[in-house]
């Protein structure tokens, strides 16, 4: 590929040479909202040069971003799909639901400020019910103590705070913080949205965010790289969303696991920056680590429009490293011709069931999906850009010019206050309201199930269509009979006008107010507002100059928030004659260990949320969930209740688990709860890696049977001695088992993956205790 093909066409090659020779050491702020946080292209380039000399091969763009952020570019082992990379991200972002425990943990490290630029965004706790303003006021009231805690703790620890109503985390990041070539982690699975600005943005659990906030390197298994080469150009009813809908159909919900999806080729040049963001955002649905686009003029235009031209100019100076090297090899390659791509609709019940619009009517009939369309929903973090809203409004205007409006219920979720204010100024908002739409708060809303839906009864089969990213059973409205489809905002509006799934705007006609037939015109809309963005209300809280005097607001009587006490260090002894709390059989995911749903409101209160610990795990003794024998009194009780009784009596305990224990989302509560309730070790046939690491961070011992068959030998009522004093790198540990039937005690060998640093975590009581100890010395 021509190395200049992604650079501004108006510059001559001679001028380009001088631009690319410009020093990378100048100071360009990462964002307009902070001072003293600079984009370090110079260091990135130096790291890349070191890695290039070692690997001696062309690199993909995804690799360039990761390897330019290595903690140790000289010594780091690098093999795609195998090595564990230690990285130094540029930023951390947290949404309000996950931020609570992350900040509470950070506070226990005793540091005065976060070590990496961090922001918190209030978007997950606002329920869609009556419309934007009323829903926001209700959320402010219901969640007051959580918002007060986040506001004061952010002020105390030097964290940028975006108040409720500011918008959805991923839109705020794209508008204010993302930059080409950067590496960011965020405590939400759709963090990859920032890939639309050429940033590798990766969704993580709260424990990872805390590490980076506290200046620990972040560990990531070196991803494989799936290349998606785009040629041609989108036109008519086909939108950027259709690219990821098509890719999801090809790769399925698991096909991206352990890989970064890297888009490249001439087709990327014609996509808007926000359109590229849409594609990267929904890449989470195929299990991808993240998705990225190479830097191009459309990203430069977006940076300029969002008052960050200095970043765009700086990126042009580093542009050689903001796309793949010529000859870079991908682990898998997909080719899509945008000129031939059809609009798609994916679903129901899974985001990878992809159907082109030309075959959709047939699929509705064959599968007996409910034909009537009850609700159309546009917006969310995936599709709420100015371009999305303009195109959607053009279709609504076309319908109204023929005297017809939305036949189905219709909702609009602006992605940010900036988008809401701009479409209010430019008229699209008025169009949606006249069309029959309800404008919801600038928040996640129905996309994450924050929707008090009233138009159908629970259990009633019905169809809805949205421009969201996820459509698993019950996700939007908690009704398992709702058939949720995802598509572009354009098709959502078209089908909302028709009121049925049996409508293809490319071929079918509608009847106007006089009964005359007409065809909808293909949508039109500008990628960026001609009059610039209107920032709307000021919803940002910067940390104050004097942070020392700020006190963090947590009521001692709160049932939603609780200050964390540091876990006690190891007592230096072996643990003798301790009980097995539960021998879990079969699948034990993080959902079984710490359920979500109604428990989410206790995310910031470790003691209360610990009442869900292991209540979903199946006890091998009786095949039942949440029913285990208390060895102190012989009675059966709930798992958390028995654990609390042991803790009260000063008795440590262990859990015995099956294969791949702790798979699923990386929620840190699944590791915090057993530690809080007095657990010492989790002993399994094998672990999901993230959960294993999370347990280590909390000062627990994740151990595996050296011989997996020993899982069958050990019985739930046996007592055990765990030889903690044997813990050493690469050495097995001994578990002495005292069978309940009185037979002779026997030894089992246990393996582990602790390194020297992680053994210190265990000795000090947790990774954060270790950080606090270092900080104090």
Buried (B, 14 or more C-beta within 10 A) or exposed (E): BEEBEBBBEEBEEEEBEEBBEEEBEBEBBBBEBBEEBBBBBBBBBBBBEBBBEBEEEEBBBBBBBBBBBBBEBEEBEBEBEEEEBBBBBBBBBBBBBBBBBBBBBBBBBBBEEBBBBBBBBBBBBBBBBBEBEEBBBBBBEBBEBBBBBBBBBBBBBBBBBBBBBBBBBBBBBBBBBBBBBBBBBBBBBBBBBBBBBBBBBBBBBBBBBBBBBBBBBBBBBBBBBBBBBBBBBBEEBBBBBBBBBBBBBBBBBEBBBBBBBBBBBBBBBBBBBBBBBBBBBBBBBBBBBBBBBBBBBBBBBBBBBBBBEBBBBBBBBBBBBBBBBEEBBBBBEBEBEBEEBBBBBBBBBBBBBBBBBEBBBEBBEEEEBBBEBBBBBBBBBBBBBBBBBBBBBBBBBBBBEBEBBBBBBBBBBBBBBBBBBBBBBBEBBEBBBEBBBBBBBBBBBBBBBBBEBEEBEEEEEBBBBBBBBBBBBBBBBBBEBBBBBBBBBBBBBBBBBBBBBBBBBBEBEBEBEEEEEBEBBBBEBEBBBEEEBBBBEEBBBBBEEEBEEBEBBBEEEBEBBBBBEBBEBBEEEBBEEBBBBBBBBEBBBBBBBBBEEEBBBBBBBBBBBBBBBBBBBBBBBEEEBBBBBBBEEEEBBBBBEBBBBBBEEEBBBBBBBBBBBBBBBBBBBBBBBBBBBBBBBBBBBBBBBBBBBBBBBBBBBBBBBBEEEBBEEBBBBBBBBBBBEEBEEEEBBBBBBBBEEEEEEEEBEBEBBBEEEBBBBBBBBBBBBBBBBBEEE
